[in-house]
């Protein structure tokens, strides 16, 4: 399967900065085994998250 990006909004910014990129630690339980997900600053002024499955 091709990799898809799932875009959501979060209200709890538990951020980790790594290599000039921001990550959100302690993701939601329905995100399977993904433990660190990449923060995406996109078309909205709000903070979103990209899940890579």
N, C-alpha and C positions, 0 to 999 in steps of 0.2 A: 504493500500500500504506500501511496505517496504521503509525505509528511504534511500534516495540516496544522495550522495555527488557530488556537481557540482564544478569542479575545474577550476578556471580562473586566469588570471594574472591581477594585478592592477599596475598603475603607480603613483597613489596618495596615499601615505602611511599615512593616518589619523589614527594613531594607538592608541589604549588604552590597557594598560597592566593591567591584573586582574588575581590574583592567579597564577602568573608566566606564564600566557598565554597571547598571544597578540591577540587583536581584532581590526577589522576595523570598524570605525563608519561612518555613513552617506553612506550607500551602494547604489548601483545603483537602479534606480526607477523600473526596471523590476523585481526586487527581491521581489515583492509583499510587504508583511507587515514586512519582516525581517529587523530589524533596526541595529542589531549588529551581525556581522558574524565572524567566527573564522579564524584566520590566520593559514595557513598550511605551514610549512617549510618542503618540501618534497624532491623529486628526483632531482629537479632543484635548481640552486643557486638563482633563482629569487623568489620573494615573491608571494605567491598564496593565494587564499581564498577558504574556503569550505562553501558552502551554504547548510544549513540543512533545507529541506522541509518535 
